[in-house]
């Protein structure tokens, strides 16, 4: 029996829970319950008017199934993009893009207005209505504003639009949480042209600033490069100085050996020069004793013999003439004999001279070298004096190749003397022949006319 009561009580509890579950409705934080039907009326505390439905926000309420209907109205925020074509107060067509964020107001009046207008509509229908509403007010505001004002003060533009929308949005039970103008553009290029002066000024300022930075950077680079070059120059100068000292020491060390060798060679050359001088002096003495003195003696001998022959011939001629003269005087003949004697004496003298000349010519023909030697011996002092005069202004004469050089020089000198000797011989022969030819008519005349 007890268990029966327990079971019945349990069934009753479950039934009550099921009924409660079916009747009780709870509004979510972002929604409002709109209850209409039997006994569903809002109190005067919620709104200033009597509504034909009940609004429940943020709590639960009982709904009589079959007698009442409950609907949910979202209270969360929604966003609608705006793309509007309008004309500014200057008559410039503009394309304005923006976005608006809106929601149902939190008060019961806004919820009631929104419920009356959007409760059975889809989100697309609501967004289309809001777009058209915003587009109308945006065109009105833009039509009384210049492009420059919209560009320079978009905050004022959005404030004016929101102020213009406030009345209509309130009637719809909506409030604007945010309104942003994203883009203002025109097909005529008016806005772009407005920005060109400022853009050009900004670009010019940027180029000037860049040029200034480049100039400063260049100056600093040049200063740094100059400092670097100066440092390099100082380093190179120091290195060059050190290298010069090293090269100088190296050169001295390298030149020490050749310098000593050169000094030693110089001493050898000086010694060889002195030896050459002594050899030349010796050769000169030898030449004088072996060549010059014998030549002088031979020349003196030939000259003495020639003088003796000439004197003998003259003496013979004079003796003959004297003899004829004495003979003429002794005989004391007539004047004719005296004349003949005188003629004979003259003839004898002429014949003696002719004989002397002939003898000299024959001597020249048979012993030319002796005659030339005699003539050269007579003129040799003058020849030596004239030849040595060319060395009067010579301070020092260096003979190369030592004693061999002096010997070669003496041989060449003697050879040249021999050449001169042959030339003198030819000259004397030609002169003697010419003399004989010149005296030949006179001799023939004397021979033909002895009287």
Steps between C-alpha positions, in 0.01 A plus 500: 500500500776730590680421184191587310491842653866544430458401141206725453688787661797435278287492189335820614837665549621387159179621344539832675858526375393421150224751513733759650752430227233546239364818653808680625710711254827680579629798301876490412715804578503608132136455426150605605197274525192636330194322642163554347162334561271450796584736784828618339515869570791724597474700818497879498833494675665364188348730242279802494237323297308175525646242267329193363802287595732442788873569498730289713870586516765324705265273698253211470124497469222250467337460165173324466529258214214538255393828652813703467782528238859585577747645246864600546634842388885518471651788689861448382686739269488477122712659227389619160735614221413823330564585134335823399526717189428864573581855395685761707391862543746580214315265262779242500381138481645294781516135593496453877568172672457437867364266764249545781453295816151510653284309748158502664488747784515367857187676619155341474374769263780427248442127540127551442563716187749251363266210574217667309724560191760223483370204703402286205764636256823330402843652556532587129176692505606689811840585350341621175266729694786641704712552184231696324437708810869583535537568127220757506641689795856475364394653167331783685805575713749469209284726283556784747875440548802572281749234403776679689292501821425131470863419438643717773237437770342159473412500869263791448352321198426185703362705790262682265384174347436342839314809615284492189428128549417520870127569460438229242715248684307566820172430323645171385617420850861499388810683615823558303800370687752601232514668160821510297557664161763280341548650155402809304573484130396673179514413134605849387832494682414802713623345822816376334571846365439648844773286639753569228625839630540361846650181362740704284591717799553193713700334224709814452557524873591133505740544208654806663536315828647203316739730313604660829556158652695392192710818514572451869582134437725595206678764707553254780617237254742749345630601841540134591666427164734797544591384850552149368715630213702713741555199725599288202735775379666528841530124516646480149746782576613325816529169316694671218735657754560164669544331164748771390706441812491125440590545131782738591647254749454214253661705221795587721547137591474398133738778387764436764651208307493664150629828648796327659564314174478826303746671736739208470464503122562874499824447691597231249427737211713771663785253547463377141501861379823571682649181360385601149666839544824335603478255208429789260801690634713189464374439146574862415853467630542175312364660184733794542805279553415235240338703224538873532871519589609250232288688249657830605848347470425356157349828386805688626728256323317536171490874536876510574580277201285710271662817630848350453419392144362839420802674651733264311331572172507873563868477600577298189320749283675789664836319467440440132402858450802615693720270302367638171541849625857435613576324181372793300703745701816286464471472130421873478312450189283742334169612619332226305674232701411681819138510394513135413652424838224691668245326288654171593486591866134596469434185312681298760300660777180438319605148430589458867163627608335280242705210620402577860136518405532182299679332784224604743238377258682172462541479875129566537421238242729241652468586871172683540446382856827655614421835337144502639635401839747788478226746410269366773783509751561865416128580545428246778530748790237724342274200424522374860438851637193548278364156588545550874327840493161326464550355851582834668148540648447133592507470882474124544487234233363159598617215285262203511607137507814576707842436355347333194317827422824701520675247280219520241518882506877499440469246219233717331721809543804325347279366221375850426865617504582228248210618281633855526848376412370332180306814406809717554700258285257531211498879533880528497528267199247707306681822591838355403368378166351841435830667588692277261252568223525874566884500494532266202482778228768701678732197521448417137571861408827494694598171348425623146686827553815429696663820386 
